[in-house]
Amino acid sequence: MLSIVLTGAALLSGSKNAVLPEKDIDGTIFLVNRQHVISEQYVPEPLRKTQVYGMSQSMREDAATALEELFQAAQADGIKLSSVSGYRSYSKQSLLYDRKTKRTGSETEADKLVARPGASEHQLGLAMDLDDLKFLQAYFRDQEKRDP
């Protein structure tokens, strides 16, 4: 899967401090990782549903517009993209991380596959995981064979 961090316009007034309170950042490029986490309370605004093929996903307004332009350009080049996962709240990321920890048996293994809560660019509303349609169709076809 391809994770794309889309950046565009400046943040809404006041929201930059919720992302990195110790930083005075004026744009839309943020370092988000285990050392630079996002507050559990942070929710980007405004969020809106993207108008692209795939699972219905939300993103920040500026990122959603950029994503829609990306899909149009890909389609013009004969590539059919599919949205998979956009904005995730802190609690949703916690659920994903906990589930992966249980499946892999350790946080060390989970850390290789999933970001910890507060350390995911998806919480900023600027990221969308994408797949190409052919790959996605094959994945679900194979999944049905494994889980009848």
Z-matrix of the N, CA and C atoms (Angstrom, degrees):
N
C 1 1.428
C 2 1.515 1 109.74
N 3 1.276 2 115.22 1 146.87
C 4 1.443 3 121.38 2 -178.78
C 5 1.512 4 108.60 3 -105.67
N 6 1.302 5 117.28 4 123.26
C 7 1.457 6 121.00 5 176.81
C 8 1.513 7 107.88 6 -101.85
N 9 1.300 8 115.15 7 124.27
C 10 1.455 9 120.46 8 -177.51
C 11 1.513 10 108.70 9 -115.59
N 12 1.313 11 116.50 10 127.69
C 13 1.448 12 121.24 11 173.22
C 14 1.520 13 106.68 12 -100.13
N 15 1.307 14 114.64 13 115.37
C 16 1.450 15 120.40 14 -177.54
C 17 1.520 16 109.27 15 -99.33
N 18 1.320 17 116.59 16 129.48
C 19 1.448 18 120.38 17 177.00
C 20 1.511 19 109.40 18 -123.95
N 21 1.285 20 116.86 19 149.27
C 22 1.457 21 119.70 20 -177.50
C 23 1.497 22 112.17 21 -154.13
N 24 1.309 23 116.71 22 -94.15
C 25 1.459 24 122.61 23 -173.27
C 26 1.527 25 111.14 24 -85.87
N 27 1.314 26 116.65 25 169.31
C 28 1.467 27 121.61 26 178.47
C 29 1.522 28 110.15 27 -71.45
N 30 1.327 29 116.39 28 156.76
C 31 1.461 30 120.86 29 178.82
C 32 1.513 31 110.99 30 -66.94
N 33 1.318 32 114.69 31 155.40
C 34 1.455 33 119.41 32 173.67
C 35 1.517 34 109.06 33 -63.22
N 36 1.285 35 116.90 34 149.42
C 37 1.452 36 122.48 35 -178.40
C 38 1.522 37 111.42 36 -53.13
N 39 1.320 38 116.19 37 128.99
C 40 1.448 39 121.38 38 175.76
C 41 1.511 40 115.43 39 90.69
N 42 1.315 41 118.55 40 -23.76
C 43 1.464 42 119.06 41 -174.53
C 44 1.525 43 112.50 42 -77.15
N 45 1.321 44 118.49 43 -20.83
C 46 1.464 45 119.93 44 -178.37
C 47 1.517 46 111.78 45 -62.09
N 48 1.316 47 118.14 46 -32.88
C 49 1.456 48 120.31 47 -179.07
C 50 1.521 49 112.14 48 -70.48
N 51 1.318 50 117.60 49 -25.29
C 52 1.462 51 120.42 50 177.71
C 53 1.522 52 110.98 51 -72.81
N 54 1.325 53 117.37 52 -26.71
C 55 1.457 54 121.14 53 -178.00
C 56 1.520 55 110.41 54 -78.21
N 57 1.291 56 116.76 55 -58.02
C 58 1.465 57 122.14 56 178.76
C 59 1.523 58 108.12 57 -132.15
N 60 1.323 59 117.59 58 84.04
C 61 1.455 60 119.95 59 -172.87
C 62 1.517 61 114.41 60 -58.39
N 63 1.339 62 117.94 61 -28.27
C 64 1.454 63 119.38 62 -178.59
C 65 1.529 64 112.36 63 -85.01
N 66 1.335 65 117.30 64 -3.58
C 67 1.460 66 121.78 65 -178.71
C 68 1.524 67 109.81 66 -111.61
N 69 1.317 68 115.30 67 149.52
C 70 1.456 69 120.23 68 175.04
C 71 1.523 70 107.17 69 -107.47
N 72 1.313 71 116.38 70 78.68
C 73 1.461 72 122.34 71 -175.97
C 74 1.510 73 108.94 72 -100.07
N 75 1.322 74 115.92 73 132.29
C 76 1.460 75 120.50 74 -176.56
C 77 1.518 76 113.78 75 -108.01
N 78 1.319 77 117.81 76 -3.35
C 79 1.458 78 120.13 77 -175.54
C 80 1.509 79 112.59 78 -115.48
N 81 1.322 80 114.88 79 -153.19
C 82 1.464 81 119.75 80 -177.62
C 83 1.525 82 112.50 81 -117.51
N 84 1.295 83 118.03 82 19.07
C 85 1.456 84 121.08 83 176.96
C 86 1.523 85 107.45 84 -106.94
N 87 1.326 86 115.17 85 118.44
C 88 1.452 87 120.89 86 -175.79
C 89 1.506 88 110.53 87 -128.72
N 90 1.293 89 116.07 88 140.68
C 91 1.452 90 121.57 89 172.28
C 92 1.520 91 107.02 90 -87.89
N 93 1.318 92 116.13 91 114.36
C 94 1.461 93 121.96 92 -179.57
C 95 1.517 94 107.45 93 -125.23
N 96 1.322 95 116.17 94 115.44
C 97 1.464 96 122.09 95 176.93
C 98 1.518 97 108.07 96 -161.58
N 99 1.316 98 117.99 97 -168.33
C 100 1.471 99 120.03 98 -177.61
C 101 1.519 100 113.07 99 -63.85
N 102 1.314 101 117.52 100 -26.84
C 103 1.465 102 120.40 101 178.91
C 104 1.526 103 112.25 102 -88.06
N 105 1.312 104 118.07 103 -19.48
C 106 1.467 105 123.63 104 -178.81
C 107 1.526 106 108.16 105 -128.74
N 108 1.338 107 115.39 106 82.14
C 109 1.453 108 120.40 107 -174.35
C 110 1.531 109 111.96 108 -92.72
N 111 1.311 110 113.76 109 159.19
C 112 1.462 111 122.26 110 178.89
C 113 1.524 112 107.87 111 -95.70
N 114 1.298 113 116.23 112 142.55
C 115 1.455 114 121.69 113 178.05
C 116 1.525 115 111.17 114 -58.20
N 117 1.319 116 115.91 115 144.46
C 118 1.466 117 121.15 116 177.78
C 119 1.529 118 110.92 117 -60.80
N 120 1.314 119 117.78 118 -29.00
C 121 1.462 120 122.06 119 -177.79
C 122 1.530 121 114.01 120 -84.40
N 123 1.325 122 117.13 121 -12.38
C 124 1.469 123 119.13 122 -174.95
C 125 1.537 124 111.95 123 -68.25
N 126 1.324 125 115.24 124 126.80
C 127 1.460 126 123.13 125 172.66
C 128 1.529 127 106.26 126 -133.49
N 129 1.328 128 117.27 127 120.61
C 130 1.469 129 119.20 128 -179.21
C 131 1.523 130 111.31 129 -68.51
N 132 1.310 131 115.61 130 150.26
C 133 1.469 132 121.10 131 177.57
C 134 1.513 133 108.59 132 -138.01
N 135 1.299 134 119.11 133 145.64
C 136 1.466 135 124.76 134 -9.70
C 137 1.521 136 110.98 135 -84.81
N 138 1.319 137 116.12 136 144.13
C 139 1.459 138 122.22 137 172.34
C 140 1.523 139 107.91 138 -97.07
N 141 1.336 140 116.09 139 145.04
C 142 1.459 141 119.87 140 173.92
C 143 1.518 142 109.55 141 -147.33
N 144 1.321 143 115.20 142 156.93
C 145 1.461 144 120.88 143 177.04
C 146 1.526 145 108.46 144 -68.43
N 147 1.302 146 115.95 145 138.96
C 148 1.460 147 120.45 146 176.42
C 149 1.523 148 109.20 147 -78.80
N 150 1.308 149 116.22 148 151.35
C 151 1.462 150 122.70 149 178.60
C 152 1.527 151 108.41 150 -107.43
N 153 1.329 152 114.87 151 64.59
C 154 1.457 153 121.44 152 -179.38
C 155 1.520 154 109.14 153 -134.54
N 156 1.340 155 115.64 154 165.50
C 157 1.451 156 121.14 155 178.99
C 158 1.519 157 109.82 156 -70.13
N 159 1.319 158 116.32 157 141.77
C 160 1.451 159 121.30 158 176.21
C 161 1.502 160 111.27 159 123.51
N 162 1.312 161 115.21 160 -161.44
C 163 1.458 162 120.81 161 179.47
C 164 1.520 163 109.17 162 -68.50
N 165 1.305 164 116.58 163 139.62
C 166 1.460 165 121.24 164 -179.65
C 167 1.524 166 108.79 165 -65.39
N 168 1.312 167 116.13 166 118.73
C 169 1.459 168 121.17 167 -175.49
C 170 1.519 169 110.86 168 -133.22
N 171 1.317 170 116.02 169 151.16
C 172 1.457 171 121.70 170 176.50
C 173 1.514 172 110.18 171 -102.74
N 174 1.317 173 114.31 172 151.44
C 175 1.458 174 122.49 173 174.09
C 176 1.523 175 107.06 174 -149.08
N 177 1.320 176 115.87 175 170.36
C 178 1.450 177 119.46 176 170.78
C 179 1.519 178 108.89 177 -63.71
N 180 1.292 179 117.29 178 151.26
C 181 1.469 180 122.64 179 -175.92
C 182 1.527 181 112.54 180 -51.97
N 183 1.324 182 117.60 181 -50.36
C 184 1.460 183 120.86 182 -177.57
C 185 1.527 184 112.24 183 -65.11
N 186 1.319 185 116.47 184 -38.50
C 187 1.464 186 120.39 185 178.92
C 188 1.527 187 110.96 186 -70.37
N 189 1.330 188 116.78 187 -38.68
C 190 1.465 189 120.53 188 178.81
C 191 1.526 190 110.53 189 -61.55
N 192 1.311 191 117.07 190 -42.27
C 193 1.467 192 121.15 191 178.36
C 194 1.525 193 110.43 192 -62.81
N 195 1.328 194 116.89 193 -44.71
C 196 1.473 195 120.83 194 178.68
C 197 1.526 196 111.10 195 -63.47
N 198 1.319 197 117.30 196 -39.12
C 199 1.462 198 121.31 197 178.77
C 200 1.530 199 110.62 198 -64.22
N 201 1.305 200 116.56 199 -43.25
C 202 1.473 201 120.47 200 179.40
C 203 1.529 202 110.84 201 -61.45
N 204 1.322 203 116.89 202 -38.61
C 205 1.469 204 120.58 203 176.34
C 206 1.531 205 110.76 204 -66.15
N 207 1.323 206 116.80 205 -38.84
C 208 1.458 207 121.53 206 177.32
C 209 1.527 208 110.37 207 -61.64
N 210 1.312 209 117.71 208 -45.35
C 211 1.464 210 121.72 209 179.19
C 212 1.526 211 110.96 210 -61.58
N 213 1.324 212 117.19 211 -41.45
C 214 1.467 213 120.78 212 178.58
C 215 1.522 214 110.74 213 -62.90
N 216 1.328 215 117.28 214 -43.72
C 217 1.464 216 121.05 215 179.69
C 218 1.530 217 110.70 216 -66.04
N 219 1.316 218 117.44 217 -40.87
C 220 1.469 219 120.99 218 178.29
C 221 1.529 220 110.15 219 -62.88
N 222 1.320 221 116.35 220 -43.82
C 223 1.463 222 120.24 221 -179.91
C 224 1.528 223 110.31 222 -62.55
N 225 1.319 224 117.53 223 -39.62
C 226 1.465 225 121.39 224 177.62
C 227 1.528 226 111.46 225 -61.74
N 228 1.326 227 116.18 226 -27.03
C 229 1.470 228 121.63 227 177.83
C 230 1.528 229 112.23 228 -93.65
N 231 1.327 230 117.04 229 7.48
C 232 1.456 231 121.01 230 177.54
C 233 1.515 232 115.28 231 82.24
N 234 1.316 233 116.83 232 17.31
C 235 1.467 234 121.43 233 179.80
C 236 1.513 235 108.44 234 -107.35
N 237 1.330 236 116.73 235 126.36
C 238 1.464 237 121.50 236 179.52
C 239 1.520 238 108.51 237 -103.40
N 240 1.323 239 115.54 238 104.45
C 241 1.461 240 121.54 239 179.18
C 242 1.521 241 110.40 240 -88.73
N 243 1.310 242 115.53 241 160.34
C 244 1.454 243 122.26 242 176.77
C 245 1.523 244 109.10 243 -137.65
N 246 1.332 245 116.75 244 130.57
C 247 1.469 246 119.80 245 176.49
C 248 1.519 247 109.08 246 -76.76
N 249 1.329 248 115.45 247 142.24
C 250 1.457 249 120.68 248 -176.78
C 251 1.523 250 111.04 249 -120.02
N 252 1.318 251 117.49 250 -50.65
C 253 1.460 252 120.02 251 -175.39
C 254 1.520 253 110.25 252 -151.65
N 255 1.328 254 116.26 253 120.46
C 256 1.459 255 122.42 254 179.55
C 257 1.522 256 111.50 255 -107.08
N 258 1.340 257 115.21 256 -126.99
C 259 1.462 258 120.70 257 -178.01
C 260 1.528 259 110.63 258 -56.37
N 261 1.320 260 114.85 259 135.25
C 262 1.463 261 121.68 260 172.99
C 263 1.525 262 108.54 261 -130.95
N 264 1.296 263 115.99 262 130.51
C 265 1.459 264 119.99 263 174.90
C 266 1.528 265 109.81 264 -70.94
N 267 1.299 266 115.64 265 166.29
C 268 1.466 267 121.26 266 176.02
C 269 1.526 268 110.06 267 -56.96
N 270 1.333 269 116.43 268 -43.53
C 271 1.468 270 119.72 269 -178.21
C 272 1.526 271 111.86 270 -67.21
N 273 1.328 272 118.02 271 -36.52
C 274 1.470 273 120.78 272 176.67
C 275 1.521 274 109.98 273 -65.40
N 276 1.338 275 117.58 274 -41.99
C 277 1.461 276 120.81 275 178.40
C 278 1.529 277 110.19 276 -64.94
N 279 1.330 278 117.46 277 -36.32
C 280 1.471 279 121.02 278 175.99
C 281 1.515 280 110.74 279 -60.66
N 282 1.319 281 115.98 280 -44.61
C 283 1.465 282 120.88 281 178.93
C 284 1.526 283 110.93 282 -61.28
N 285 1.340 284 117.36 283 -45.97
C 286 1.465 285 121.46 284 179.60
C 287 1.528 286 111.24 285 -62.61
N 288 1.327 287 116.10 286 -43.56
C 289 1.464 288 120.15 287 -178.89
C 290 1.526 289 111.12 288 -66.35
N 291 1.330 290 116.57 289 -44.06
C 292 1.474 291 120.04 290 179.46
C 293 1.530 292 110.85 291 -62.76
N 294 1.315 293 116.74 292 -41.90
C 295 1.473 294 120.84 293 179.21
C 296 1.527 295 110.51 294 -62.53
N 297 1.338 296 116.84 295 -43.85
C 298 1.466 297 120.35 296 179.99
C 299 1.532 298 110.63 297 -66.98
N 300 1.318 299 117.71 298 -36.57
C 301 1.458 300 121.27 299 177.37
C 302 1.523 301 110.37 300 -61.93
N 303 1.324 302 117.22 301 -43.63
C 304 1.472 303 120.61 302 178.69
C 305 1.521 304 111.05 303 -66.11
N 306 1.331 305 117.27 304 -41.16
C 307 1.472 306 120.18 305 -178.87
C 308 1.521 307 112.91 306 -67.93
N 309 1.324 308 116.92 307 -38.10
C 310 1.466 309 119.94 308 -177.65
C 311 1.521 310 112.43 309 -88.51
N 312 1.328 311 116.74 310 -19.81
C 313 1.454 312 120.51 311 178.49
C 314 1.513 313 114.98 312 90.43
N 315 1.339 314 117.62 313 -3.11
C 316 1.466 315 118.65 314 178.74
C 317 1.523 316 111.34 315 -160.89
N 318 1.327 317 114.77 316 153.33
C 319 1.460 318 120.13 317 175.30
C 320 1.528 319 110.70 318 -66.52
N 321 1.316 320 116.53 319 -33.67
C 322 1.469 321 120.51 320 179.51
C 323 1.527 322 110.56 321 -58.72
N 324 1.325 323 116.59 322 -45.54
C 325 1.468 324 120.35 323 179.10
C 326 1.531 325 110.86 324 -71.45
N 327 1.321 326 116.67 325 -40.35
C 328 1.464 327 120.09 326 178.81
C 329 1.531 328 110.88 327 -61.49
N 330 1.333 329 116.74 328 -38.26
C 331 1.463 330 121.43 329 179.93
C 332 1.529 331 112.49 330 -60.67
N 333 1.313 332 117.15 331 -25.35
C 334 1.467 333 120.91 332 179.13
C 335 1.527 334 111.60 333 -75.75
N 336 1.333 335 116.97 334 -18.03
C 337 1.460 336 121.02 335 -171.11
C 338 1.521 337 114.79 336 -117.27
N 339 1.330 338 117.09 337 -28.75
C 340 1.460 339 121.14 338 -173.74
C 341 1.528 340 109.24 339 -139.20
N 342 1.329 341 115.99 340 140.39
C 343 1.467 342 120.11 341 176.37
C 344 1.524 343 110.14 342 -71.86
N 345 1.300 344 115.79 343 147.64
C 346 1.463 345 120.50 344 174.65
C 347 1.530 346 109.55 345 -70.88
N 348 1.326 347 117.21 346 157.83
C 349 1.470 348 119.94 347 177.07
C 350 1.529 349 110.69 348 -56.94
N 351 1.323 350 116.02 349 135.13
C 352 1.465 351 121.16 350 -177.99
C 353 1.508 352 113.60 351 85.39
N 354 1.332 353 117.73 352 -9.25
C 355 1.462 354 121.50 353 -177.92
C 356 1.529 355 111.93 354 -113.65
N 357 1.330 356 116.62 355 16.01
C 358 1.465 357 120.72 356 -178.50
C 359 1.531 358 111.10 357 -107.78
N 360 1.321 359 115.87 358 133.17
C 361 1.471 360 120.58 359 176.90
C 362 1.527 361 111.78 360 -64.52
N 363 1.321 362 116.82 361 -18.29
C 364 1.466 363 120.12 362 178.05
C 365 1.526 364 111.85 363 -63.53
N 366 1.324 365 117.70 364 -30.57
C 367 1.465 366 120.52 365 -179.69
C 368 1.530 367 111.40 366 -67.54
N 369 1.318 368 117.69 367 -21.68
C 370 1.464 369 121.02 368 176.54
C 371 1.528 370 112.39 369 -74.45
N 372 1.339 371 116.48 370 -17.45
C 373 1.461 372 119.64 371 -176.72
C 374 1.510 373 112.26 372 80.20
N 375 1.338 374 117.08 373 13.85
C 376 1.464 375 122.16 374 -177.34
C 377 1.528 376 113.03 375 -108.36
N 378 1.327 377 117.99 376 -1.35
C 379 1.467 378 120.98 377 -174.48
C 380 1.523 379 111.34 378 -118.30
N 381 1.326 380 114.39 379 147.14
C 382 1.464 381 121.39 380 174.17
C 383 1.516 382 107.62 381 -141.32
N 384 1.321 383 116.76 382 127.09
C 385 1.458 384 120.39 383 171.42
C 386 1.521 385 106.82 384 -80.63
N 387 1.331 386 115.10 385 134.23
C 388 1.461 387 121.04 386 -177.64
C 389 1.511 388 110.50 387 -123.23
N 390 1.298 389 114.81 388 156.68
C 391 1.448 390 122.65 389 172.37
C 392 1.513 391 107.38 390 -139.29
N 393 1.319 392 115.89 391 157.24
C 394 1.448 393 116.86 392 170.10
C 395 1.527 394 107.34 393 -89.21
N 396 1.312 395 117.23 394 149.04
C 397 1.460 396 122.49 395 -171.44
C 398 1.517 397 112.84 396 -57.96
N 399 1.313 398 118.46 397 -41.70
C 400 1.469 399 120.73 398 -178.38
C 401 1.522 400 111.13 399 -61.31
N 402 1.326 401 116.67 400 -43.03
C 403 1.459 402 120.70 401 179.19
C 404 1.523 403 110.53 402 -64.66
N 405 1.329 404 116.70 403 -44.35
C 406 1.451 405 121.26 404 -177.99
C 407 1.527 406 111.61 405 -63.29
N 408 1.322 407 117.37 406 -42.90
C 409 1.462 408 120.62 407 178.54
C 410 1.526 409 110.72 408 -62.39
N 411 1.305 410 117.52 409 -42.34
C 412 1.468 411 120.89 410 178.70
C 413 1.525 412 110.54 411 -64.62
N 414 1.314 413 117.13 412 -39.42
C 415 1.461 414 121.10 413 179.40
C 416 1.527 415 110.97 414 -59.53
N 417 1.337 416 116.74 415 -50.01
C 418 1.464 417 119.64 416 -178.02
C 419 1.527 418 111.70 417 -68.80
N 420 1.306 419 117.45 418 -33.07
C 421 1.457 420 120.83 419 176.05
C 422 1.533 421 109.36 420 -62.84
N 423 1.328 422 116.57 421 -44.49
C 424 1.461 423 121.23 422 178.50
C 425 1.530 424 110.74 423 -67.58
N 426 1.326 425 117.01 424 -36.88
C 427 1.460 426 121.41 425 179.48
C 428 1.529 427 111.07 426 -63.44
N 429 1.332 428 116.78 427 -40.29
C 430 1.469 429 120.74 428 177.17
C 431 1.514 430 111.58 429 -62.51
N 432 1.312 431 117.42 430 -35.47
C 433 1.468 432 120.95 431 178.70
C 434 1.527 433 110.73 432 -68.34
N 435 1.343 434 116.31 433 -35.70
C 436 1.470 435 120.51 434 -179.58
C 437 1.525 436 112.32 435 -77.34
N 438 1.339 437 116.85 436 -36.06
C 439 1.467 438 122.12 437 -175.90
C 440 1.523 439 110.28 438 -120.90
N 441 1.336 440 117.96 439 74.21
C 442 1.486 441 119.16 440 -177.07
C 443 1.511 442 113.11 441 -66.04
